[in-house]
Each structure stands twice: as C-alpha cells, then as structure tokens.
C-alpha cells in the first residue's frame, strides 16, 4: 500500500473521520512545512509518556508521578455517588458545570443499535463492587441523550441488576435535549440535568 493511502487510513480510524477526510488531512500535511509535520509526529509519539490512565476511573490525565488521578485521590469527594460517563470529554463537561462532587467511571464508549461498540464492563462491575465497600449509594447514568446513549443505559441497568437492592441508579433529567451529546452541553443545562435526575 502506498504511503498516502496508508496514512489516510490511519486518520480514518479516528472518531468521526471518514476515508475522504483522512485523505484531506494527508494532503494538508503534504502541503505543510516539514518542521510542522515533524512537530505533529513528535507530539503523537510522546503522547503516551506524560499521560497516564487512572486505574480507578480509567480517565486519562497528565502527570508522571501520581498513581491515581486528582478526582480519585481527592478525599473531599463524595463516595456515595458514582457517575458513569461515556468518555473523558464528558467528564470534563460535568466538571465545568461544577456541581457534581462524587466519583467517576469512564465507560470508554457506547453500544450501537447495530450491536457494535463496547464498554468497559468487567472494570465497571469491579469498580461498583469496590465502591460498595466504601459507602456507594447511587450510580448516576450520565450518558448522551442519543439512541446509542439510551441503548447503553438499558444494557448497564441489566448489568447492575444484581446490585439493585444495594445501590440505586439515576438518570440525568430531561434538561438535556434529545439527541444532544453530553460533551457539547453547556454548564447551565448540565447543572439542570443533574439536579433533575430521576431514579430508574
Ligand atoms: Zn481517576
């Protein structure tokens, strides 16, 4: 396979990027000064070095010394609540809204209606069991108000069914418009969705 095609395919693996856009990126890079391409390549190559994945919430964070992220190590946060989000950017949006003070778990994806996609099921169950020993009372299902988000919520409710008598699950309130992704919701909307959350 030629070089252009190979790099275009690599780009097409990124979320939301198709083969045609992948090719656009390649030709853009070809037209860029070599120093710029070098800088770009170096940033990608060094990405894994300064960034760690938190073993508790599974989010990525900057830092080479701390063993767990700042949210998991903060003992002022509320151990009775655990929020499940699809991805790191959703967690960041909830933090920007500034009212949630509980713990997090990043699912790492959603389940598609076609059966594709995956979430971190084994780690989720392990986290729930561990959190139950430190006083977990509520799991907040903070997924996007999309059909994939709803499908994923249904699946998680089945997964968590054995714990139903120990922990309640709640859904974000409908302040979140249908079809909207958590990541792009403004702080005000998220605050409303959080305070209007409903037990499922
Ligand atoms: Zn963490």
py3Dmol code that shows the C-alpha trace and the ligand (Angstrom):
import py3Dmol

protein = """\
ATOM      1  CA  UNK A   1       0.000   0.000   0.000  1.00  0.00           C
ATOM      2  CA  UNK A   2       1.347   3.450  -0.798  1.00  0.00           C
ATOM      3  CA  UNK A   3       2.271   5.904   1.911  1.00  0.00           C
ATOM      4  CA  UNK A   4      -0.524   8.399   1.212  1.00  0.00           C
ATOM      5  CA  UNK A   5      -3.147   5.683   1.323  1.00  0.00           C
ATOM      6  CA  UNK A   6      -1.711   4.183   4.496  1.00  0.00           C
ATOM      7  CA  UNK A   7      -1.683   7.464   6.419  1.00  0.00           C
ATOM      8  CA  UNK A   8      -5.169   8.363   5.138  1.00  0.00           C
ATOM      9  CA  UNK A   9      -6.419   5.047   6.533  1.00  0.00           C
ATOM     10  CA  UNK A  10      -4.738   5.722   9.872  1.00  0.00           C
ATOM     11  CA  UNK A  11      -6.603   9.051  10.092  1.00  0.00           C
ATOM     12  CA  UNK A  12      -9.846   7.356   9.099  1.00  0.00           C
ATOM     13  CA  UNK A  13      -9.605   5.289  12.310  1.00  0.00           C
ATOM     14  CA  UNK A  14     -10.096   8.450  14.388  1.00  0.00           C
ATOM     15  CA  UNK A  15     -13.630   9.042  15.699  1.00  0.00           C
ATOM     16  CA  UNK A  16     -15.826  10.976  13.291  1.00  0.00           C
ATOM     17  CA  UNK A  17     -13.267  10.852  10.450  1.00  0.00           C
ATOM     18  CA  UNK A  18     -14.042   9.105   7.162  1.00  0.00           C
ATOM     19  CA  UNK A  19     -11.689   7.988   4.365  1.00  0.00           C
ATOM     20  CA  UNK A  20     -12.231  11.203   2.402  1.00  0.00           C
ATOM     21  CA  UNK A  21     -11.386  13.422   5.373  1.00  0.00           C
ATOM     22  CA  UNK A  22      -8.415  11.187   6.103  1.00  0.00           C
ATOM     23  CA  UNK A  23      -7.072  11.949   2.668  1.00  0.00           C
ATOM     24  CA  UNK A  24      -7.694  15.676   3.143  1.00  0.00           C
ATOM     25  CA  UNK A  25      -5.517  15.579   6.265  1.00  0.00           C
ATOM     26  CA  UNK A  26      -2.731  13.805   4.358  1.00  0.00           C
ATOM     27  CA  UNK A  27      -2.697  16.370   1.543  1.00  0.00           C
ATOM     28  CA  UNK A  28      -2.847  19.196   4.048  1.00  0.00           C
ATOM     29  CA  UNK A  29       0.205  17.749   5.798  1.00  0.00           C
ATOM     30  CA  UNK A  30       1.999  17.268   2.471  1.00  0.00           C
ATOM     31  CA  UNK A  31       1.491  20.962   1.753  1.00  0.00           C
ATOM     32  CA  UNK A  32       2.718  21.976   5.222  1.00  0.00           C
ATOM     33  CA  UNK A  33       6.338  22.860   6.050  1.00  0.00           C
ATOM     34  CA  UNK A  34       8.414  19.784   7.069  1.00  0.00           C
ATOM     35  CA  UNK A  35       9.042  21.272  10.570  1.00  0.00           C
ATOM     36  CA  UNK A  36       5.323  21.392  11.196  1.00  0.00           C
ATOM     37  CA  UNK A  37       4.927  17.745  10.188  1.00  0.00           C
ATOM     38  CA  UNK A  38       7.851  16.808  12.427  1.00  0.00           C
ATOM     39  CA  UNK A  39       6.328  18.634  15.402  1.00  0.00           C
ATOM     40  CA  UNK A  40       2.996  16.887  14.777  1.00  0.00           C
ATOM     41  CA  UNK A  41       4.639  13.466  14.608  1.00  0.00           C
ATOM     42  CA  UNK A  42       6.621  14.143  17.807  1.00  0.00           C
ATOM     43  CA  UNK A  43       3.511  15.211  19.712  1.00  0.00           C
ATOM     44  CA  UNK A  44       1.771  11.970  18.778  1.00  0.00           C
ATOM     45  CA  UNK A  45       4.828   9.851  19.566  1.00  0.00           C
ATOM     46  CA  UNK A  46       5.266  11.411  23.027  1.00  0.00           C
ATOM     47  CA  UNK A  47       1.568  11.364  23.939  1.00  0.00           C
ATOM     48  CA  UNK A  48       1.868   8.174  25.974  1.00  0.00           C
ATOM     49  CA  UNK A  49       4.809   9.438  28.057  1.00  0.00           C
ATOM     50  CA  UNK A  50       3.314  12.330  30.013  1.00  0.00           C
ATOM     51  CA  UNK A  51      -0.196  10.889  30.139  1.00  0.00           C
ATOM     52  CA  UNK A  52      -1.459   8.078  32.347  1.00  0.00           C
ATOM     53  CA  UNK A  53      -4.711   6.209  32.605  1.00  0.00           C
ATOM     54  CA  UNK A  54      -6.171   6.299  36.103  1.00  0.00           C
ATOM     55  CA  UNK A  55      -6.596   2.695  37.319  1.00  0.00           C
ATOM     56  CA  UNK A  56      -9.782   3.655  39.241  1.00  0.00           C
ATOM     57  CA  UNK A  57     -11.912   5.836  36.953  1.00  0.00           C
ATOM     58  CA  UNK A  58      -9.991   4.918  33.743  1.00  0.00           C
ATOM     59  CA  UNK A  59      -9.722   8.518  32.598  1.00  0.00           C
ATOM     60  CA  UNK A  60      -6.507   9.854  31.052  1.00  0.00           C
ATOM     61  CA  UNK A  61      -4.624  12.546  32.933  1.00  0.00           C
ATOM     62  CA  UNK A  62      -1.393  14.496  32.679  1.00  0.00           C
ATOM     63  CA  UNK A  63       1.266  13.539  35.158  1.00  0.00           C
ATOM     64  CA  UNK A  64       4.021  11.035  35.573  1.00  0.00           C
ATOM     65  CA  UNK A  65       4.150  10.742  39.367  1.00  0.00           C
ATOM     66  CA  UNK A  66       0.593  10.496  40.731  1.00  0.00           C
ATOM     67  CA  UNK A  67      -0.652   6.900  40.732  1.00  0.00           C
ATOM     68  CA  UNK A  68      -4.331   7.821  40.540  1.00  0.00           C
ATOM     69  CA  UNK A  69      -5.989  10.939  39.125  1.00  0.00           C
ATOM     70  CA  UNK A  70      -6.852  14.048  41.151  1.00  0.00           C
ATOM     71  CA  UNK A  71     -10.586  13.217  41.276  1.00  0.00           C
ATOM     72  CA  UNK A  72      -9.999   9.709  42.617  1.00  0.00           C
ATOM     73  CA  UNK A  73      -7.377  10.837  45.134  1.00  0.00           C
ATOM     74  CA  UNK A  74      -9.436  13.790  46.446  1.00  0.00           C
ATOM     75  CA  UNK A  75     -10.832  12.601  49.788  1.00  0.00           C
ATOM     76  CA  UNK A  76     -13.260  15.535  49.933  1.00  0.00           C
ATOM     77  CA  UNK A  77     -15.277  13.996  47.100  1.00  0.00           C
ATOM     78  CA  UNK A  78     -18.481  12.119  47.864  1.00  0.00           C
ATOM     79  CA  UNK A  79     -18.043   8.323  47.975  1.00  0.00           C
ATOM     80  CA  UNK A  80     -21.821   7.757  47.981  1.00  0.00           C
ATOM     81  CA  UNK A  81     -22.109   8.761  44.294  1.00  0.00           C
ATOM     82  CA  UNK A  82     -20.535   7.240  41.194  1.00  0.00           C
ATOM     83  CA  UNK A  83     -21.170   8.834  37.810  1.00  0.00           C
ATOM     84  CA  UNK A  84     -20.802   6.786  34.630  1.00  0.00           C
ATOM     85  CA  UNK A  85     -19.800   8.774  31.557  1.00  0.00           C
ATOM     86  CA  UNK A  86     -19.041   7.655  28.025  1.00  0.00           C
ATOM     87  CA  UNK A  87     -15.727   9.434  27.544  1.00  0.00           C
ATOM     88  CA  UNK A  88     -13.142  11.724  29.109  1.00  0.00           C
ATOM     89  CA  UNK A  89     -14.551  14.848  27.427  1.00  0.00           C
ATOM     90  CA  UNK A  90     -17.956  14.212  29.064  1.00  0.00           C
ATOM     91  CA  UNK A  91     -16.308  14.054  32.470  1.00  0.00           C
ATOM     92  CA  UNK A  92     -14.615  17.381  31.715  1.00  0.00           C
ATOM     93  CA  UNK A  93     -18.007  18.908  30.765  1.00  0.00           C
ATOM     94  CA  UNK A  94     -19.530  17.753  34.082  1.00  0.00           C
ATOM     95  CA  UNK A  95     -16.558  19.203  35.987  1.00  0.00           C
ATOM     96  CA  UNK A  96     -17.010  22.523  34.171  1.00  0.00           C
ATOM     97  CA  UNK A  97     -20.640  22.585  35.325  1.00  0.00           C
ATOM     98  CA  UNK A  98     -19.136  22.459  38.811  1.00  0.00           C
ATOM     99  CA  UNK A  99     -21.916  20.964  40.966  1.00  0.00           C
ATOM    100  CA  UNK A 100     -21.143  17.242  40.964  1.00  0.00           C
ATOM    101  CA  UNK A 101     -18.791  16.215  43.788  1.00  0.00           C
ATOM    102  CA  UNK A 102     -18.964  12.399  43.601  1.00  0.00           C
ATOM    103  CA  UNK A 103     -16.732   9.844  41.918  1.00  0.00           C
ATOM    104  CA  UNK A 104     -16.476   8.931  38.220  1.00  0.00           C
ATOM    105  CA  UNK A 105     -16.086   5.961  35.930  1.00  0.00           C
ATOM    106  CA  UNK A 106     -15.341   6.346  32.197  1.00  0.00           C
ATOM    107  CA  UNK A 107     -17.108   3.658  30.148  1.00  0.00           C
ATOM    108  CA  UNK A 108     -14.858   4.196  27.140  1.00  0.00           C
ATOM    109  CA  UNK A 109     -17.657   4.051  24.571  1.00  0.00           C
ATOM    110  CA  UNK A 110     -21.316   3.361  23.905  1.00  0.00           C
ATOM    111  CA  UNK A 111     -23.175   0.417  22.446  1.00  0.00           C
ATOM    112  CA  UNK A 112     -24.571   0.932  18.950  1.00  0.00           C
ATOM    113  CA  UNK A 113     -28.042  -0.245  17.997  1.00  0.00           C
ATOM    114  CA  UNK A 114     -26.325  -2.460  15.411  1.00  0.00           C
ATOM    115  CA  UNK A 115     -24.600  -4.371  18.214  1.00  0.00           C
ATOM    116  CA  UNK A 116     -21.224  -2.730  17.571  1.00  0.00           C
ATOM    117  CA  UNK A 117     -19.256  -0.836  20.170  1.00  0.00           C
ATOM    118  CA  UNK A 118     -18.123  -1.814  23.637  1.00  0.00           C
ATOM    119  CA  UNK A 119     -17.974  -0.511  27.175  1.00  0.00           C
ATOM    120  CA  UNK A 120     -15.557  -1.466  29.967  1.00  0.00           C
ATOM    121  CA  UNK A 121     -17.974  -3.941  31.561  1.00  0.00           C
ATOM    122  CA  UNK A 122     -15.577  -6.004  33.657  1.00  0.00           C
ATOM    123  CA  UNK A 123     -13.875  -2.931  35.111  1.00  0.00           C
ATOM    124  CA  UNK A 124     -17.259  -1.301  35.748  1.00  0.00           C
ATOM    125  CA  UNK A 125     -18.507  -4.244  37.802  1.00  0.00           C
ATOM    126  CA  UNK A 126     -15.220  -4.380  39.679  1.00  0.00           C
ATOM    127  CA  UNK A 127     -15.469  -0.638  40.422  1.00  0.00           C
ATOM    128  CA  UNK A 128     -19.074  -0.935  41.636  1.00  0.00           C
ATOM    129  CA  UNK A 129     -18.129  -3.813  43.973  1.00  0.00           C
ATOM    130  CA  UNK A 130     -15.148  -1.874  45.311  1.00  0.00           C
ATOM    131  CA  UNK A 131     -17.171   1.337  45.743  1.00  0.00           C
ATOM    132  CA  UNK A 132     -19.932  -0.532  47.589  1.00  0.00           C
ATOM    133  CA  UNK A 133     -17.404  -1.319  50.311  1.00  0.00           C
ATOM    134  CA  UNK A 134     -16.763   2.414  50.824  1.00  0.00           C
ATOM    135  CA  UNK A 135     -20.389   3.523  51.005  1.00  0.00           C
ATOM    136  CA  UNK A 136     -21.680   3.790  47.419  1.00  0.00           C
ATOM    137  CA  UNK A 137     -25.428   4.600  47.401  1.00  0.00           C
ATOM    138  CA  UNK A 138     -26.185   5.982  43.923  1.00  0.00           C
ATOM    139  CA  UNK A 139     -24.948   5.380  40.373  1.00  0.00           C
ATOM    140  CA  UNK A 140     -25.646   8.321  38.062  1.00  0.00           C
ATOM    141  CA  UNK A 141     -26.001   7.218  34.442  1.00  0.00           C
ATOM    142  CA  UNK A 142     -24.765  10.331  32.640  1.00  0.00           C
ATOM    143  CA  UNK A 143     -24.909   9.278  29.015  1.00  0.00           C
ATOM    144  CA  UNK A 144     -25.756  11.376  25.989  1.00  0.00           C
ATOM    145  CA  UNK A 145     -29.440  11.784  25.143  1.00  0.00           C
ATOM    146  CA  UNK A 146     -28.974   9.843  21.890  1.00  0.00           C
ATOM    147  CA  UNK A 147     -30.390   6.465  20.860  1.00  0.00           C
ATOM    148  CA  UNK A 148     -26.948   4.881  21.460  1.00  0.00           C
ATOM    149  CA  UNK A 149     -26.834   6.508  24.905  1.00  0.00           C
ATOM    150  CA  UNK A 150     -30.278   5.111  25.773  1.00  0.00           C
ATOM    151  CA  UNK A 151     -29.376   1.685  24.437  1.00  0.00           C
ATOM    152  CA  UNK A 152     -26.237   1.706  26.597  1.00  0.00           C
ATOM    153  CA  UNK A 153     -28.246   2.768  29.658  1.00  0.00           C
ATOM    154  CA  UNK A 154     -30.584  -0.218  29.164  1.00  0.00           C
ATOM    155  CA  UNK A 155     -27.617  -2.564  28.968  1.00  0.00           C
ATOM    156  CA  UNK A 156     -25.967  -1.121  32.085  1.00  0.00           C
ATOM    157  CA  UNK A 157     -29.215  -1.435  34.040  1.00  0.00           C
ATOM    158  CA  UNK A 158     -29.242  -5.163  33.225  1.00  0.00           C
ATOM    159  CA  UNK A 159     -25.581  -5.453  34.237  1.00  0.00           C
ATOM    160  CA  UNK A 160     -26.261  -3.735  37.552  1.00  0.00           C
ATOM    161  CA  UNK A 161     -29.465  -5.652  38.288  1.00  0.00           C
ATOM    162  CA  UNK A 162     -27.753  -7.921  40.877  1.00  0.00           C
ATOM    163  CA  UNK A 163     -26.881  -4.801  42.935  1.00  0.00           C
ATOM    164  CA  UNK A 164     -30.342  -3.237  42.794  1.00  0.00           C
ATOM    165  CA  UNK A 165     -31.057  -3.723  46.485  1.00  0.00           C
ATOM    166  CA  UNK A 166     -27.716  -2.193  47.495  1.00  0.00           C
ATOM    167  CA  UNK A 167     -27.455   0.835  45.208  1.00  0.00           C
ATOM    168  CA  UNK A 168     -29.959   2.991  43.330  1.00  0.00           C
ATOM    169  CA  UNK A 169     -29.397   4.149  39.771  1.00  0.00           C
ATOM    170  CA  UNK A 170     -30.476   7.514  38.420  1.00  0.00           C
ATOM    171  CA  UNK A 171     -30.646   9.150  35.004  1.00  0.00           C
ATOM    172  CA  UNK A 172     -29.906  12.741  34.101  1.00  0.00           C
ATOM    173  CA  UNK A 173     -33.060  14.868  33.920  1.00  0.00           C
ATOM    174  CA  UNK A 174     -34.523  15.877  30.604  1.00  0.00           C
ATOM    175  CA  UNK A 175     -32.931  19.317  30.752  1.00  0.00           C
ATOM    176  CA  UNK A 176     -30.695  17.625  28.190  1.00  0.00           C
ATOM    177  CA  UNK A 177     -32.404  17.940  24.791  1.00  0.00           C
ATOM    178  CA  UNK A 178     -32.997  14.747  22.815  1.00  0.00           C
ATOM    179  CA  UNK A 179     -30.081  13.996  20.529  1.00  0.00           C
ATOM    180  CA  UNK A 180     -27.644  16.145  22.471  1.00  0.00           C
ATOM    181  CA  UNK A 181     -24.225  14.887  23.447  1.00  0.00           C
ATOM    182  CA  UNK A 182     -23.045  15.491  26.969  1.00  0.00           C
ATOM    183  CA  UNK A 183     -19.696  16.793  25.776  1.00  0.00           C
ATOM    184  CA  UNK A 184     -21.321  19.741  23.970  1.00  0.00           C
ATOM    185  CA  UNK A 185     -23.881  20.630  26.647  1.00  0.00           C
ATOM    186  CA  UNK A 186     -23.373  23.973  28.343  1.00  0.00           C
ATOM    187  CA  UNK A 187     -22.783  24.207  32.090  1.00  0.00           C
ATOM    188  CA  UNK A 188     -26.262  25.575  32.857  1.00  0.00           C
ATOM    189  CA  UNK A 189     -28.004  22.704  31.012  1.00  0.00           C
ATOM    190  CA  UNK A 190     -25.809  20.140  32.744  1.00  0.00           C
ATOM    191  CA  UNK A 191     -26.485  21.629  36.181  1.00  0.00           C
ATOM    192  CA  UNK A 192     -30.241  21.424  35.491  1.00  0.00           C
ATOM    193  CA  UNK A 193     -29.964  17.852  34.158  1.00  0.00           C
ATOM    194  CA  UNK A 194     -28.024  16.848  37.271  1.00  0.00           C
ATOM    195  CA  UNK A 195     -30.377  18.397  39.792  1.00  0.00           C
ATOM    196  CA  UNK A 196     -33.421  16.969  37.944  1.00  0.00           C
ATOM    197  CA  UNK A 197     -32.008  13.467  37.785  1.00  0.00           C
ATOM    198  CA  UNK A 198     -34.535  10.668  38.278  1.00  0.00           C
ATOM    199  CA  UNK A 199     -34.263   7.291  39.891  1.00  0.00           C
ATOM    200  CA  UNK A 200     -34.676   4.473  37.386  1.00  0.00           C
TER     201      UNK A 200
END
"""
ligand_1 = """\
1
ZN
Zn -9.391 8.568 38.494
"""
view = py3Dmol.view(width=600, height=400)
view.addModel(protein, "pdb")
view.setStyle({"model": 0}, {"cartoon": {"style": "trace"}})
view.addModel(ligand_1, "xyz")
view.setStyle({"model": 1}, {"stick": {}})
view.zoomTo()
view.show()
